[in-house]
Amino acid sequence: MLKEINMFKNIFLFELKQQSKRRINYVFFILFVLQGVFYIKHTSDFFSADTSFHNAPAIVYAVLAGTGYLTFILVAFFASKALGKDLDDKTASLFYTTAVSESAFFWSRYLSSFFILLALSTGYLIGILIYPYTGISPQEKLMIFDLANFFKAIFYIFLPNIFVYFSVSFSLATIMKKNMGAYIGTLLFFVLLIFGDSSKDYGEVYTMVDASGFANLHLKLENLTALQKNSFALPLEGSFFINRLIWFSIATILLLVAYRGFSFLKFSEKKIKFKNDEPANTIIPTLDLPIIKIDLSLKSNISSMLRMALFEFKNSIRPIGFKIFMGFIFTLFIVYVTIYHQTYYSETQTLPITSEILKVTKPLAFFIYLFLIVSTTELLYKDRTADFWLISDVTPITNWSVILSKVLAMFLLSLLLSLSFIVMGIVVQTFKGFYDYQIDVYIGELIGRWLPKYFQYVLLTVFIASITAKKHITYIITCMLLMFTAVAQEMGMIEQFKYLFTFAPGGDFYTDMNGYGIFKQANSYFVIYWSSFALFLFFLSFIVWQRGIPLSLLQRVKNSKKRFSYTILLGLLLSGTIFIIYANKINQTTVIDNEFLSKEQQREENALYEKKYSKYSNSKQVKVTNIKATIDLFPNERYLLLNAEMTLKNKNNKKIDTLHIEWIDFYTIKKLAVKKHNLKKIQDDKKLKHAIYLITPAIEKNQQVELVVEANIQHKGFTNNDPQQHLTFNGSYFKNDIFPKFIGFDTDRIVPKNQYRSLLDLTKLQNRLSKFSDNVYASSLADSISYDFTISTAKEQRIIAPGVLKKVWVSSERNYYNYQSFSGTWYDFTILSAKFYSKKIEITKTSDRKPQKIEIYAHPNHLYNLDIIENAVKKALQNLHPLFGNYPYPTIIIAERPRYDNKLETVDNIIYLPENYAWIAKTSNNANDEFINYLFTKMIAKQYVQRLYLTQSQGFPVVVKSIPEYLALHFVQKDFGNTILEQHLKNLDDDYQKGISSASNQEIYWKQSDDYADYISESKGGLELYKLSKKQGAPVFLDKLRTFYSVNKDKKISAKDFTFLE
């Protein structure tokens, strides 16, 4: 026993001593410290609100549970090397034949590696501790560090997680007798973390699969208020305790199984399969060996390279590990399609259309990258691992043919993975009974967009391998780069895609209506940009490639002249030149032409605007009363031409001698004139897009003037990540901001979040809307207006706009539409231009009943649910008629628009729905049918409410959002029962709780809410009205609403007049 203890001690101390000499470990420690700082900073941005501190206990718990990518990498590294390094270094035959005890050897190696990992991980804790002293966050956003909670988090989360991760990964590597076991274990933990967190809304039980406890903790944190986060203390009880117990038990059991199964003989033996068991022929035949002529021509080298590539490719897909990986990816594919995607991308369960299926490629990309990194690294070092380099490196085979054969094999493997995703997608669609396959969309996404990215990572791995000449260092550096870019993009640390390897703009903006829109060109540019960069690194690899006796990087660089050739020089010059050219093109179009601003720069510009122009917030300005305009839209050129005459009226008690005019981005005013008046520009702030004009003679009280405007909007190229949806190829969706704004100060342009306002020397916001007493109609720019628009668009598209369609004609292969406004319309119109399939339904022929017609305009490939939508609209009209009377318009229009956001918008008689709502809902599901009815009841009720003459003051959103929300809940209960209602109430409460948790400003009393906090005006407002209805009785409450609407529909009112809401 004493001998075993001494053996254990000697091996343990020896391993610690050896690891302490490795300089890379000190680099890891520093990286851990930096990771702790970064995670505190960016986690606080996600979880902290205005009144919660950046180092609040809740934030610290979340950071420790999240662990960090570096932890996963080093767990895999140390777990694989703990025992496996003897096999890698060929020292097993030496150590395993000594008198050392197997038990002492196993536990000393396990504990020494675990201790080193733990020691390095303390850098993460130090990073968290020193964060308040870095100056990254202002002192007012920091609290006195809660050491008690910090140590509790260490013992509840940090230490158990390190133990579980390392023990499971170490055990798998030992049981499988392969280093790959450690990487599989670590990858599994990462996958389960994502799965648990993305599935937490389905129930707390789903968080049990996450070994880190982050999903369970996240579920608790998202319902906390800001003050609760500041004082949060995690109790070791309930589901969190069960999670800890389950995973601690699994890790312990696996560790014991690995220990019981470990022996020097079993661990070091390799299974060798013989093709047959026939005894060997003991007679040695004599052969006449032929004379071999060595062919070193280019043709011969290329032929050898192709043969080796095919051989390596076959060897890459033959092992059972590849088949396990493909099964793993297919399982993940199914999980993401059925759970993750439905949770994060759609309001309802959707039909498995191709674009929906392909949404899973982004979350799966990380695993594909990781697999390709591992496969490429293993292939590059295969000869070294098997000591075959002693033979191969002295053959006359050229470096380039050997390297290219491996790279080509990895390209074929990447292509196979991309094609496999197409097959998986079609299998899923077929299994779900959906046969509308869009092969062109599959090819464009997986071959055109993702395959180049996969290959770029292969080339990067080759370059890093050539520099390090060590397999595990190659693993670490490449994986760290992968992790860093993923974290940097996800957390907004780096916003420009030109600095994120393989990334390109627009990955989240594919729509069936508009495809990738402007980002189709962006993808082409970035494919060339990153591919040329990767090729440049690849050509450098030839110069410093390790061949023959191992040499240091410096020695290889010194010897590079011998390997340098004109071919390599040409490759470097060509790839480098292309990279520089496209770097310049990308910078020109994203930064210069499209005026890229980071989030911080945008906040600074908004703060500058507020400081400079808030003094004009009470300046009296004219109001728009009438517009007669010609709008020519050129979708393919992304160009809009505007010619308008705007009637402006001075509704103030004093004359106006100064006009403040603002405009949107990329807007050029060609002409601005007031009939019978002179305009003199006294300020032209092009940066903040605000001009001031003197008008002579001044506009007298109640006087009207005619303003002539000629302007255009022109978009060019592509942006860093803005789809520019108001002017695009198919589905242009623009609003009244195509006209100049006559406003002294626009509250929509201020810094809305208090957590940033204090950093920019701005006072905190309470409410962006004016008080009840202020007489501001639905817009500060106008009261009710009238308009006459003549709008033209491309011949294959049609215009959808609010108002009465008076005339349609075709001229010069362009479609023209003339719309005239309804009476009493708001200055809040939206115009849509796209290719549509239309369905028109007559409701009634009588003249006293409205609407007389329903018109549905859908994308030609989204005709699945038109009948469902028609019935839902009819049902909503039937339910709402007893409350509000006749529908206010002769025709109700439902139009589909690209899903660049999830906003539900209605203007006058039109409801604009993004693609991912009713259009592609899976209507065989009763819950989805119910949701579509709920949706249209809410939107049509909103149309009724918007006919009221409401002042845009505090509580305005309650009226236009909360009342429709309540009515949708009421009729859901009436038509579908209490079970469905309870689910809606729960969803609203969840949205409200999440809103509180993520809100940057202090919560406003719901009846005085502004238009910034939907979680109050819509989620909480709907809940409060439902509670009030339940208290008063639904019939009584509805009767009060009916009476109020009937009495006040022609009066100017504000939210304070809704006394029945008390």
N, C-alpha and C positions, 0 to 999 in steps of 0.2 A: 504493500500500500504506500509506504513511504517512498519507494522507488518510483512508483507511478506519479506521485505528487511532485517529486523532483523533475521527472521527465516533463510533466505538464508545465511546471514553472520555467524550465529551461527553454522549451519551445515557445511558450507564451512571451517571455521576455525577448527572445531572439526575434520573433515576428514584430514586436513593438519597436525594437531597435532598428530593424531593417526598414520598417515603414517610416520611422522618424527621419531617415536619411533621404527619403524620396522627396525631391524638391516639388514635384507636382502636387504632393499633398498640401503643401503650404499655399499653393495656388488655389486648390480646392477650398481651403479654409477661408481665404479672402473672398472667393466667389460666394461662399455661404453667407458671409457677412453682408455682402452687397445684395444678395438675394433677400435677406431679411429686411433690409432697408427698402428695397424696391417693392416687396410684397406689402409691407405696411402702408407705403404711400398709395399704391394703386388699389389695394383692398379698401382703404379708407374712402377712396373716390367712389367705389361701388356701394359700400355699405353705410357710410356715414352721411348724416344729414346736417342741416344747418346748426342744430344745437348739440350734435354729438361730436365727440373729440376723435381726432385721427388715431390716437393711441388708446382708445376706449377698450375696456376688457373684451367686449364683443368682437372688436376688430382683431385683437390679439388672439383670441380663441380661433377665429376664422383663418388667420394666417398660419397658425401652428397646425391646424387640421388640414389645410391645403398642402402642406409639406413642401411643395416646390419641385420643379422638374429636376433640379440638380440632385435632390435626394434619391429620386427614382433611378437616375443614371448610376450614382455611386453605390446604391444598394445592389444593383445588377453586377457592377464591376467587382466589388469586394466579395459578394456571395459566390460569384463564379470562380474567383481566384483563390478562395480560402483553401479548397482542396484541389481544385482543378489545375492550379499552376504547376503541380508536380507532373501532371500528364503533359501539359503544354511545354514545360522546360525539360522534359525527358529525365527528370530526377527521381521518378517513382521507383525505378528499378534499384536505385541506391537507397532511398529512405525506407522503402517498404520491406527491405531485406535485413534491416538492422533490428536490434533488440527492443526498439521502442514499442510501447504499448499502444494498441489500436485505440483504446479508450482515451488515453492521455493525448494521443495525437489528434483525434477527432475534436475533443472538447477544447484543446489549446488553440487549434486552428480556428475553430468557430468563435471562441470568445475573444481572441486577439483581433480578428477581423471585425467583429461586432464592436469591440472597444474602440478601434481606430475610426470606424464609421461614426460612432457616437461622438468621439472627440472632434472630428471634423464638423459634425452637424451642430456642435455648440456654437459655431460661427453664425448659424442661423439665429440662435437665441441672442447672441451679442448684437447682431444687426438690428433686432427688434428693440433691444435695450438702448442702443445708442441713437436710435432714430430721432428722439426729441432734441438731440444736440447737433443734428446735421444742418438745421436751418431750412430744411425743405418745407416744413409747415410752420406757419406763424405761431407765436406763443399762445395766442388766444384760442387756437384750435388744438392745444395740447393740455392734458390734465396731468396731475401728479401721478406718476406711474404706479399702478396697482400691483405691487409685488406679490401680495397674497394670491390674487387671481392668476398672476403670471406663473407662480410655482404650481398652482392647482392645474393650470393648463398643461404644464410640463408633465406632471404625473398622470393626468387623465388622458392626454392626447399625444404629446410629443414622444415620450419614452415608449408607451405601448405601440405606437405606430412604427417606430424604428425597429422594435423587437419583432413585430408581426411581419413587416416587410422583409427584413433580413432573414428571419428564421424560415419563412416559407420559401423564399428564393434559394437560400442555402440548401434547404432540404430537397427541393426539386432538382437542383444541380447534382446533389449527392445520389439521390434515388435514380435519376436518369443517367448518371455518370457522364453528363455532358454539360459544358458551360451554358449551352443554350437553355437549359432548365431554369437558370437564374433569370435570364432575360425574359423567358416566357412568364415566370412568376411575377416579375416587375411589371411587364406589359399588362398582365391580367389585373393587377391592382389598379393600374391607371384606367383601364377600360371599365372596371367595376365602379370606380369613382365617378366617371362620366355618366354611366348608366344610372347609378343611384341618385345622383344629383338631378339628372334630367327626368327621372321618373318619380321624384318625391311627391309631386302633386297628386299622384294616383293613390297615395297612402303611405303612412309612416313605415309600413313593413318593407317597402322597396328600398328604404335607406339602409336596411340591414346588410345589403350586399356590398356596401362600400366599407372597406376595411379601415379607412382613415377616419371615419366618423364625420367627415365634412358634410355629406348630404344631410345627415340627421341634424347637425348643427345649423346648417343653412336653413332648413325648414323652421327651426326655432327663431333664428335671427330675422327672417324676412317679415315676421309679424311683430317685431319689437319697435317701439317708438324710439326717438332719438335719446330721450332721457333714460329709457330702459337699457339702451346699449351702453350708456356711460356707467351703469351700476350692475351690469349683467354678471351673474355668477352661475356657472354651470354645475348643476347638481348631478352627482353620480347615481342616477336612478332612472327608472322607466326604460324607454327604448334605447337611450344612449348607453345605459349600463348593460343592457342585453347585447348591444352591438359590440361593446368592449369585451364582454365575456365570451361571445361566440368566436370572435377572431383570435383572442388570446388562446382559447382552447384549441382551435384549428392549428395555429402556429405551433403550440406545444406538442400536440399529437404528431404532426408531421415531423417535427424535430426528433422526437423519440423514435418514430418509424425509421427515419434516416440513420439514426444512431444504431438501432438494432440491426439494420441491414448493411452497415458499413463493415468492410474488412479489406485489408490490403489486397488480398487475392482477387476478390470480386470487383473492387473498384478499379483495379488496373487492367483487368482482362478485357480483351476485345473479341467480339464474336466475328468469326470469319466463315463466310458461306462458300462452300465448294460446289462446283457445278455437278460433280458426281463423286461417288465414293469408290470408284474403281481403283485398285492398287496401282501404284506408279510402275511404269516399265523400267526395270532395272538395267535393261540393255541400252547402252548409249550408242545411238546410231552415228555414223560418220556422214558428214554432209560436205558437199563442195560449195563453199560460200561464193556467191557471185561478187563480181567487182562492182562496187557502188559508186556512181558518179554523183557528186554533190552539186545540186542546182541551187544557186544563190541568187537567181534572177528575181526581179520585181514580181513577175508573174507567179513564180514559185512561192514567194513569200505571201502574196495575196491568197493564193490557193491554200497554203498551210494555215493562214490566219482564219479563213472561212471554215475550214475543217475543224480547227480548234474551237472556234466560236460555237459551231453546232454541237460539238462534243461537250463543251462546258455548259451550254444551255440545257442539254439533255440531262447532264449530271445535276444541274440545279433544280430541275423539276422532278427528278426521280426519287429523292429521299422522302421518307414518311413525314419528315418535318414540313416539307412544302405542302403536302396534302393536308396536314393538320392546320397549317396556316390558312389555306384556302377554305377549309371548313369553318375555321374561326372567323374569317372575313365574311363568309356567307351568312353565318349566324348573326354577326354584327349588322350586316346589311339588313336582315329581316327585322332585327330589334330597332334599328334606326328608322326604318320605313314605317313600322307599326306603332312605335312609341315616341321616340325622340322627335321625329318630324311632325307628327300630329300634335305634339305638345307645343312646339316652338314656332311652327310655320303656318298653322291653319287654325281657324276658329272652330271648325268642325272636322269630322272625319271626311277625307276627300277621296275622290276616285283616283286610282293609281295611274294618272296620266304621266307621260314620260318626264315632263319637267318637274313634277312632284317627286317622282322616284329619284331623279338625279340630284335632288337637294342633299342626299346623304353622302355624296362624293366628298364634300368638304370635311365633315367630321371624321370620315374614314381615311382621309388623305394622310393624317399623321401616322397611322399604322402602316400604310403602304410605304411611306418614306422610311420609316424605321426598318421595315422588312428589307427594303432595297439597300439601305446602308449596311445592315448585317450581312446580307447575301453578297454584296459587292466586296465588303471587307474580307469575308471568309474566302471568297474566290481569289482575291488578290494575294492572300497570304497562305493559300492552300499548299503551295510548293514548299514554303518555309516551314509550315506546321509539320508536314510529312517528311521533311529533310530531302525532298526531291530536288530542291534547288542545287544541291551538290552535283547533280547530273545535268539538269536542264540549263543551268546558268553557264555551263561550259560548252554547250552546243552552239552551232553557228546561227541559230534562229535569232532574228533581229528583235530588239526591244519593242519596236513599234508593232510588230506582228503579234507578239505575246500580249501586250497591253490592249491593243485593239480587239483581239479575239475575246478577251474578258469583257471589255466594254460592250462589244456587239452582242455577246451572250446576255448581258444585263439589259440591253435595249430590247432584245427579243423577250426577255422575262417581263419587262415593263409593258410591252405590247400585249403579251398574254394576259397580264393582270387587267389591262384596260378592256380587252375583248371579253374577259371573264365578267366584268361589271355589266357589260351589255347583255350577256347571256343571263346573269342574275336578275337584271331588271326585267327582261322579257319573261323569265320564269315567274317572278312575283306577279307581274301583270296578268299572265295567263292563269295562275293559280287563283287570282281574285276575280276571274271571269271578265277581264278587260282585254280587248284585242286590238285596240287602236294604237298600235306601236308606231312610234315616230323614229325610225332608224336614223334619219338625218340629224335629229336632235341628239341622239345617243352618240353618233360619230363626232359631231361638232363639239360636244362637251368632253367626252372621254378621250378621243384621239386628238382633236384640235386644241383642247385647253389643258387637259391633265397629263397626257403622255409626255409632252415636252418638259413639264415640271419634274416628272419622275426621272427622266433621263438627265436633267440638270443636276439632280442630287447624286446620280451615279458618277458623273464627271467630277463633282466636288469631292466625293469620297475618294476617287482615284488620286486627285491632287493632294489631299491631306495624307493619304497613305504614302505617297511619294516623298512628302516632307518628313513625316515621322518615322517611317520604315518600321513601325511597331504596331502590331494589330490592336492591342487594347487602347493605346493612345489614340489611334485612328478612330476607334469606337467612341471614345470619350469626347474628343474634339468635335467630330461630326454630329454626334447626338446633342451636344451642348449647343451647337449652332442651330440645329433644328428646334430644340426647346426654346432657345432665346428668341428666334424669329416668331415662333408661335405665341409666346407670352407677350412679346413686344407689340405684336399686332392686336392681339385680343385685349390687352389692357391699355392700348392707346399710347404706349411709350414711344413708339415710332409711327407717325401718321402717314408719311409719304411712302408709297409702295416701291418707289425706285431705290429705297434703302433696305428692303426686305427681300432676301434672296428667294426667287421663284414666284413671289407674289405678283399679282396684277390687279388693277382696279376692276370693279364690277362683278366680282364672283357671286355676290348676293343679289344681283339685280337682273337676273334673267326673267323675262316674262314671255308668255305665249304670244301676247299681242305684239310686242316690240322686239322679241329676241333679246340679244345683248345690247341692242341700241348702239349708243356711242362707244360702248365698251368692246364691241367686236373689233374695231380698229385698235383699241387699247391692248387687247389680248395679243394681236399680231405684233404690235410694237414691243410689248414686254417679252413675248416669246423670243424674238430676235435679240432683244437687249440682254436677257439673262442667259440665253443659249450662247451668244458670242462671248459673254463673260466666262461661262463655264468652259467653253472651248479654249479660251485663252489660258485658263488655269490648267486645262488638260495638256496643252502643248508644253507648258512649263514642266509638267510631270515627266516628260521624256528626258529632260535635261538632268533631273536629280533622282531618277529612278534607281532604287537599290537593286543592284545585280552583282552576284558573286559574294565575295567576303564582305560582311557588314562594315560599313563606313559611316562616320558621322555626317551630318548634313553639310557641315563646313567642308569636309573632305570631298563630298560629292559635288558641291558647288565648284570647288577648285578643279575638279576633273571634268566639269561640264563641257569644256571646250572640245573634248574628244567626242562627245555625243552630239554636239551642236551641228546642225546641217541647214542648208538653204531651205529645205522643206519645212523644218521647224520654224525657221525665221519667217518664211512666208505665212505659215499658219498663225504665228504670233502677230504679225503685222496686220493680216487680214481680219482676224477675230478682234484684235484690239481696236482697229479702225472702225469696224462695224459697231462695236460697243460704244465707242466715243460718239459716233454719229447719232446713234439712237438714244444715248443718254441726253444729248443736246436736244433731240426732237421731243423727247418725253418732258424734259424740263421746260422747253418752249411752250408746249401745249398745255401742260398742267399748271405750271407756276406762273408763267408770264401771260399767255393768251387767256387762260381761265382763272387767273388771279387766286391761286391757292393760298389759303390762310389756315394755319394750324388752329386748333381749338383755343389755345392760349392767345394767339394773335387775334382771333375773332373776338374773344372777350375783351381784349385790350382796345380793339377798334370800337366795339359797342360802348365801352366805358368812356372813350374819348368823345364819341357822339353824344352820350348822355351829359357829360360835363360841359360840352360846348353848346348844346342846343336845348337843354332842359329849361333854360331861362325863357324860352319861347313857348313853354307848355300852355300858358294861358293867353297867348296872343290870339286875337280874333282873326279868323280866316273865313274865306268864302265857302259856300257849300254847293255841291253839284246838284242840279235839279233836272237836267236833261242832257242826253248825249246822242248825237247822230254821227255814226262812224262807219267807215269802210275798213275792214280788217282782211288783209290778204295773207294767207298762211301758205308757206311753201315747205311742207314737212321734210322732203328729201334734202333740201338745202338748210333746214333748220333756221328759217328766216321768216320774220313776221314784219309786215309793213302796215302802219297805222296812219289813217287820215281821219281826223275827228273835229267836230265842233261841239264844244262843251258849254252848256249854259251854267253860269256861276251866279249865285245870289248872295248878297250880303244880308244875313238874317240877324245881325247884331244891332245894338243901339247906337253904334258909332260907325263912322265911315272908315274904310280900309284903304290905306295907301301903300301897303307892303304885302307882297305875295311870297309865301315860302313854298317852294316846290321841291319834292323829292322824287326819286325814280329808282328802279330796280337795277340789278347788275346787267351788264351788256346791253343797256338801253341807250340809244342815241337819239336825242331830240334835234331834228333837222329844222323845225320851225316852231316858234311859240309866239303868238300874237293875240292881242285883245282888240276886237273891233272898236273903233272910235276912241281908243286909249293908247297911250304909249307905255312900253315896258322898257325899263333900264336895269340891266343886271348890275347889282352892287356887290354881289358875292357869288362865287362859283366854286364850291367845295367838291371837286371831282372825287376825292378819296372817300368822303362820307356821303357823297351823292345828295347834296343839299345846296340849293341855290336860293338867293333872295333877290327879288325884283321890286323896284319902285314903280308904281302904276300911277300915271297922271292922265286925266284928272282922277282923283280918288273915287272909289266905288261908294256911293252914298248908301245910307240905310235903306233896305228893301229894294235896292237897285239890282237889276240883272245885267250881266255882260256876256258877250260871246267870245270864247277862247278858241283859237284855231291851233291845232296840234298836228304836226307831221313828225312821225318818229318810226324807228325800226328796232328790232331785236335780232341780233345775229350771233349764233353759236358756231364755234369752230373746234374741230378736233375732239378731244375727250378730257375729262376732269380726273382728279385723283380719286374721287369716290362719289360724286354727285351726278345722278342720272339725268339731270336737267329735264325733268319730266314735263315741264310746261311747254317745251318746244322740242319734239323728238320725231322719229321717223313714222311711227304709227301709234297713236294714242296721246297726241299733244293735249295737255290739260292745263289751260291757263285761266287766270282770274282777272279781277278788275285792276290788278296792279300793272296791266299793260298801259293804263292811263296814268298820267302824272298825279302825284298826291299833293293836295293843297293843305299842308299841315305844318305847324310850327315845330312840333316835337312828336315823334312817333313812339309810343310806349312799347310797340312790338320789337323795337330795336335796342332795348336796354339789356343789361345783364340780368337775367331773371333769377339766378340762384344766389341766395344770400351767402353761401359758403365762399363764393368768388368775389362778391361785392365788397366784402371787408378787405380782401387782398388788394382791391383796386381803388381803395379810398372812396367807396360809395356807401351811402347809408343803406341800411337794410330795408327790404320791401315788406310791406304789410299787405297791400292790395293794389293791383294795377288798375283797377276800375275806379271810377269816380263814385261819390256818395249817392245815396238814394235821391237826394234833393237836386242833384245836377240834372239839367235838362239836355241830355245828350241822347239823341235817338240811336237807332241800331248801329250807326257808324258816326264817328266824329267828322267824316268826310262828306256826309250827305244825310238828309232825311230820306223819305221815299223819293224815288226818281222815276223818270221815264226814259226809254231809249229806243233807238231805231238802228239796228246793226245790219249791215250787209257784209257777209263773211264768205270768203272764197277759200277753197282748198284743192288739193290734188284730185284728179278725176276719179281715182279708185277709192277715195275716202268721202265720208259725209260728216256734216257738222251736227252736233247735239248741243243745243243752247236753251236756256230758260226763255219763256215768253211764247208769243204766238207766232208760228211759222206762217208768214204771209205769202212767200213766193219762193220757188225753187227753179233754177235754170242752169243751163250749161253754156259756157262761152270760152272759146280758145282752149278747149279740152280741160277746162276747170269747172268745178261744181260751185254754184253760188246759192246762198241761202239768205233770205231776208227775215229777221226776227224783230218783233216789236214787243215791248215789255207789257206785262200785266199791270193793272192799276195798283198803286201802293206797294210796289216792289222795293226790296232793300237794295242798297248799293253793295251787293255781294253776289255777283253772278260768276259762273264758271262755264267755260266753253271747252268742248271735247271734239277732237277730230281723229277719226280712225276708220278702218275698214270694218264694216258691220254686216251681220245677218240680222234682219229685222222681223219681228213678229208683232202684228197689230190685231187687237181684239176689240170688237165693238161690245159695249156693255149694255147700253139702252138707247132707244131711238127717241125717247121723250126729251123735251127741251128744258124741263125744270129740274132734272136730276143730273148731277155730275159725279164722277167723270163719265163722259160718253165713250171714252176709248182708253185702252191700255196699250202702250207701245214698249216693246222690249228690244233693246239693241245689244247683241252679244257678239263676241269674237266668233268667227265662223267655225272654229274648232271646239267651241264650248256650248254646244246646243243640247247638252244632256238634261238640263233641269228647267227648260223654259215653261213646261206645263206646271211644274211644281211652283215656280215663281208666280205664274199667272194666278194660280189658285190661292197662294199666300196673299197676294195683293188684294184679290177680291174678298178674302176672309177679313183682312185688316180693315178694308173700307166698310164692310158690313158691320164690324164691331164698333168702329169709331163714329159711324153716322148718327146713332142715337145721342151721342155726346156733343158732337160739334156741328151736326147738320151736313148739308151737301159739301162734297169735296170742293175746295176753292177754285179748282181749275178744270177746264173742259177735258184735258188729257193728262194722264199720269204716265211719266216716262221712266223706265228703268234702263240704265246704260252701264256697260262694263268699261272699266278703265284699267290700265296696267297696274300691277300691284307693287308699286314702289314704296307704298306705306299701307297701313291697315286702317286708314281714316275712312269712316263712313260719312259721306257728305250729301246734303240735300239742299238744293237751291230752287225756290219756287216749286214747280211741278216735276222736277227731275230728282231722281235718286241715283247717285253715282256709287257703284260698288266695285271695289278692287276684285281682281280675278279669283282670289282665294276665299271668297265668301260663298254665296249661293251657287255660283256658276258651276263649280266642280265638286259640290258636296255629294257625298255618298248617300243618296236619298233612299236606299233600301233600309237605312237605319232610321227608326222612328224618332230618335232623339234629334237627328239632323233635320227631319221634316219639321219638327217642333221649332228648332232653332231658326229655320227660314221664316216660319210664321212669326216668331218673336221679333226677328230682325225687321220685317216689313211693317209690323204694327208700330214698332218704335220709330221708324223713319217717317212713316205717313203721319203719325201723331205729331212728330216734330214739324212737318209741313204745315199742319193746322196751327200749331202754336206760333210759328214764325209769321203768321198773318196778323198777329197782334202788333199794335203800335208800341213796341217796347223800347224803353230807354236803355242804353248800354251802360248801366251803372251796376253797383255791387248787387250780386244776386242774380244778375242777368243769366248766367249759365244754368242756374237752378231751374229757371222757367223753361228754357229751351232744351235742356237735357234731362233734368230730373223728372219732370212731368211725363215726357214720352217714355222714359225708362219705367216709371211706375205703371203706366198704362200697358206696356208690353208685359210686365209681370202679372198684372191683373188678368189679362186675357189668356196668358199661358195657363194660369190656374183654372180659368173657366173652361178652356178648350182641351187641356191636356192633363189636368189633375194636379194634386198637391206634391206628388213625388218629383215631377219635372220642376215645379215651382221651387221646391226646397233646394234643388241643384242650382238653379239660377241665383237664389238668395245666397247660397254658399259661395258661388263664383264672385258675386258682387262684394261680399264681405272679404274674400281673399284678395280681390283687387284693391279694396280699400286698405286692408292691412299692409299689403305690399307697397301701396302708394305712400302710406305713412312712413314705412321703413326707409324708402328710398328718397323721400321728399327732401329737397334742400332748404325749403322755407318752412317756417312754423305754420301749423295747420290753422286755417281760417274757419270761423263758424260757417257751417254749410250754407246758411241762407244769405251769407254775404260773400260767397266765394267769387273768385275772378275766373278768367278763361284759361288760366294756366294749369290749374289742378283738377283734371278730369276725375281723379280718384275721389274728390270731394263732391263736385257738382253732379257727376253721373253715378258713381258707385255708391257713395254715402247718401247722396240725395235720393236716389231710387229706394234705398233701404229705409231711410227716414220717412219717406212718403208712404211706403208700404206699411210701416209700423203705425203711422198716423191713421191710415185707412182702416187698419185692423182695429184700432182703438175706437174710431168713430163709427165703424161699420162701412163696408165697401159701398153699399147703395147710397148712404148719406154723403160720403166723401165724393163720390162720382156726381151726385146731384149738385153739390156745391161747385164742383169744377164746371159742370154744364152751365149752371146759372152764371157763374163768373164770366165764362167765355162769351155767352150770349149777350151779356150786358156791356162788356168792355171791349168787344172786338173792333170797335170803331173809335176808341179813345186812346190817347197817349197815356201809357201807364208804366210803372216800374215794378220791381220785385216786391217793394214794400206794400203794394196794393193787393198782394195775394194773401189777404188776411185769413182765408179759409185754410191756409197751411199751418196756422198756429195750433 
